[in-house]
Amino acid sequence: MIVVGVDPGLVATGYGVIQASGTASKIIEAGVVRTEKADPLERRVLRIYNEISDVIAEFKPAALAVEELYSHYEHPMTATLMGHARGVMFLAAAEKDVPVYSYAATRIKKALTGSGSAGKAQVQRMVQKLLGVSTPIQPDHVTDALAAALCHANMFHRGKMLGSFPAGTGG
C-alpha cells in the first residue's frame, strides 16, 4: 500500500511517500513544497495544491495522511492559515478519489514511539529506524510527513489484523 503523508504549512509543506507492506515500510520519495512569504495567499495555496496534486497523480496512493489541525488559542490566525494549506490537500486528494485520514499529533507520536508526548528527536529517530534510513531525515517538515504516513500504515495494518478495516476499503 502506498501512503502519502503531508505536513501542511504555508511556507513549507513537507510530504513523504512510503510503500507499506505489513509492518515493513520503505520511503519512495520525500520533499518540501516551498512558497514565498511575499506572495499573495491565493498564489501560495495554488502552488501547494499543484505540487501535492502532482505527487498524488504520480504515486497513486491508497491514502493521504495528515496531522490534525492544532493551534494554541493565543494564535488563532495560525490555525486559520494552516487550514488553507490543509484544505487544498484535501481537495487534491478528493479529485483523485484518495481518502484522507487525519491523526492527532499525539496519536502519530504514540504510533511510532509508544508515547504521545515524545519529542521531535525521538520521533525523528523512529522514522529513520522504521524506514531503514541511515542518516537523519531533514527538514522536520519531511520527518513529520513521513511520521503521518507511517502512523496511517500502522493503524491500517492493525485495523486489518483486528478486522476494523475491510480489505480494499482503505479504512
N, C-alpha and C positions, 0 to 999 in steps of 0.2 A: 504494500500500500504506500502510495506517495502522499506525503503531507507537506503543505506549505505552512510554515509558522511566520507570523508577522508581528513586529514590534512597532506599532504606529507612532509616528511623530511628524510634525510639520517641517522640521529642519532636517531630520534624519529618520527614515523609516527602514528598520532592519528587516530582512527576510531570510529565511532558510528553508531549503527544500531537502527533505530526507526520504529515504526509502526504508520503510519499516517492514520487517517480517518476523512475526512473533515477538520475541524480546530483543532481537538484534536490529540495529538501525545503522544506516550509513548516510553520510552527507553527500548530496548530489551537487548542490550549488548554494551559495550564500552571498549576500551583498547588502549594500545600503543604497537607498534612493535618497539623494540629497536635493534639497531645494534652497533657493536663495531667500534669505530673510527679507530682502528689499522687494521681492516680487509680490504682487497682489495675491491675496488668499486664493482666488479662483485659479490662478496660474500654478500655484503650489499644489493644490489638491488635484489639478489636472495632471501634473507630472507624476504624482504618486499613483493616481488611477491608471495612467497609461503604462507605467513600468510594472506595477503589480499585475495588471491585465496581461502583459506580455509574459510574465513568469507563469501565470496560470495557464495561458494558451500553450506555452512551450512544454510544461511538465504534466499537464492534465491531472492534477492531484485529486485524490479521493476526498480530501478535506482541507479546509483552511482553518488554522488555529490562531486565535488572538487572545491577548490578555484583556480581561475586563477593564473597563474604564474606572480609574480611581483617581481622585484628586482631594487634597486637603481643602476643607471648607474655607480656609484663608485665601485660596487661589481658585475661585470658581471659573475664571476665564481660561485657565489651563485645561480644565475638563471640557469646556466648550470647544476650544481649538483642537484638542485631541479627538473630539467627536467628529470633526470634519474629516480628519485623516482616516479615522476608523470607518466612517460611513462610506467613503469611496472604495475601501477594501471590500466591504460587504457587497456593494454594487458590482464590483469587478467579479467577485465570486458568483453572485446571483446570475449574472449574464451568461456564465459558463455552467450553470447548474451545479456548482460546487457548494456543498453545505459548509456553513461557518460554525465553528464551536468556540465559545468564549470561556475562558478559565480565569478565576481569581488568581492574583499573583501568589497568594498563599497556597492555592491548590497546585500550581505549577511547581513551586519550591518543594512542596511535600512529595509530589510525584517523583521528583528527581533525587531529592536528598533525604527524604523521610521526615523533614522538618519544615513546617510552613513559615518559620521565621529565619530560615537560612539566609546568610549574607550573599552578596554578589559573587565574591571569590569562591565560595563553596558551590554555588550553582554553576559557575564557570568551569570549575574542576570536574563536576559531574557531567556536564555537557561534553566536555573534552573526552572524558573516560567512556561515556556511553557511545560516542561516535568514533572512538578509536583514533582520535587525533593526537599527535604527539606534542604539538605546540598550542599554547592558549589561543582561543578564538577571539579575534578582535574585529571591530569595536564591540562595546557592550550591547549595542542595538542588535547585532547579529547573534550574539550569545543569547539574548532574551528571545529572539525569534525562534532560534533552534530549540530553546527550552520549551516554548509553547508547542512546537511541533512534536517534540519528544513526549511531552505530557499527554498530548492527544493520542499518540501512538500507544502509550502505556495504558491510558484509560480505555481505548478501543480494544486493545488486546485483552485486558482484564474483563471488560464487558462481554466480549465474545466468550471468554472462558466461563463466565458466570451466567451466560445466557441473556444478558441485558441488551445486546445489540444483535438483532437477527442478521445473519450473514447477508452481505450485499446491500444493506440499507444505509451504511455509513454512520449509523448511530441513531 
